[in-house]
Amino acid sequence: MELRYWALTDAPHLLSVYRTSSGLERQMPALTNEQDTRNLIETSYLPADNRAIFCLCDEGRPAGLVGLNYTARTDAGAWDRAWVYYWIADPYRGQGYTKAALTAVCNWALDETSSAPTSPVLDTGLLASLPSPRLRRLELGYRTNNPASGAVATAAGFQIEGIEREKFLYAGQTYDAVLAARLRKDGRAPASLRHQEAVSRSGFHHVELWTESLATTLPSWAWLTQQLGWTPYQKWPGGISWQAPDGSYLVLEESPDTTGPHNRTQAGLNHLAFTVPSAALLDTLRSEATNHGWSELFADQYPHAGGPDHCALYLENNQGFEVELVAPNPRT
Ligand SMILES: CC(C)(COP(=O)(O)OP(=O)(O)OC[C@H]1O[C@@H](n2cnc3c(N)ncnc32)[C@H](O)[C@@H]1OP(=O)(O)O)[C@@H](O)C(=O)NCCC(=O)NCCS
């Protein structure tokens, strides 16, 4: 796989990718024929002063895109900020291509290329021959129900800055979006580096929960961590973990040493409490939790079961694990 610029001759292949891959209808305008596709390439993908859009190319044919649209200039007139986006065709997903491409393009755009490792899966030689725009800030957004996009962004050093509530309205349904950014001053900051930062601070390094049945409890935790903007971190046959934006992580493991079901009213762990960025997101989580293996506790007192100054949602999953989701109190 190689990173190169787009060309008008990519139109037939791009149209075919658009027609056969899922999730691309929100990444570009509707394409109905080759002329539409040529127009898109000409007006939005070919090199221009205000953008750098790269094609992930497999044996001459376009397989994906990583693009920067420059959005703001410094007082002196140089480009300062860009909006980043990416997609890849169905057959190439899950093989690390987008992570590698996004990381390389962002390192180049921020001029963080000096110590950047070369990717074994992607030829990024073109970037080495191009002057970096030396941007200061890169921004991107993805729907909270798109964990693959979140994993790609995290791997490329983006840090979550917030949740945009009901950002998108598609087919009558609203979607929250994660807003993430990477600054030049962050340096090259993949997840493992943020993990190192977490290790050197006092606070939780990780929390490990043992379960009798990973299969039973996994969906509820996967949903919750995704909603909170955590990203998949590690995976092995008996376990999985998710990483918080601060680098700490939560492990869920099916251990052969488990001696019985979890009982939160016995000595030991009673519940875990997570921070939720807004009361509105708390309401959304409350309305959706029962579809994802959670039931609500103290529902008649929501959101102040913990007291008038405390805004929280209490949930219990199908294995008796309790979580408390704490949001800023709208009354204060
Ligand atoms: C999002 C998208 C770009 C990901 O591309 P990709 O090439 O499959 O990504 P990579 O293989 O580089 O990495 C995917 C990561 O997401 C993780 N992932 C994939 N599906 C996941 C899921 N359902 N839950 C959690 N993590 C998931 C993978 O495990 C992998 O992380 P890992 O390497 O740490 O295991 C691709 O699915 C796509 O084009 N989707 C449609 C367009 C889109 O959503 N673009 C982003 C809009 S902002």
The ligand as an ORCA input file, in Angstrom:
! r2SCAN-3c Opt
* xyz 0 1
  C     -12.980      4.098     10.515
  C     -12.066      3.466      9.449
  C     -11.341      4.585      8.723
  C     -11.046      2.543     10.138
  O     -10.100      2.126      9.172
  P      -9.216      0.788      9.343
  O      -8.184      0.754      8.262
  O     -10.097     -0.384      9.491
  O      -8.488      1.098     10.670
  P      -7.204      0.341     11.240
  O      -7.190     -1.081     10.764
  O      -6.004      1.163     10.954
  O      -7.510      0.394     12.800
  C      -8.791      0.074     13.269
  C      -8.752      0.017     14.772
  O     -10.094      0.119     15.222
  C     -10.386     -0.993     16.033
  N     -11.783     -1.343     15.817
  C     -12.353     -1.707     14.666
  N     -13.671     -1.974     14.870
  C     -13.904     -1.753     16.181
  C     -15.033     -1.869     17.016
  N     -16.221     -2.210     16.534
  N     -14.894     -1.578     18.332
  C     -13.713     -1.195     18.813
  N     -12.587     -1.078     18.062
  C     -12.679     -1.362     16.776
  C      -9.464     -2.079     15.557
  O      -9.299     -3.063     16.560
  C      -8.201     -1.299     15.266
  O      -7.492     -1.030     16.454
  P      -6.294     -1.997     16.923
  O      -5.312     -2.001     15.786
  O      -5.779     -1.298     18.149
  O      -6.858     -3.323     17.183
  C     -12.866      2.614      8.433
  O     -13.646      1.687      9.140
  C     -13.788      3.451      7.556
  O     -13.369      3.935      6.522
  N     -15.067      3.607      7.958
  C     -16.021      4.409      7.178
  C     -15.650      5.871      7.150
  C     -15.370      6.433      8.532
  O     -16.038      6.092      9.494
  N     -14.370      7.324      8.581
  C     -14.023      8.013      9.797
  C     -14.952      9.155      9.929
  S     -14.356     10.314     11.033
*
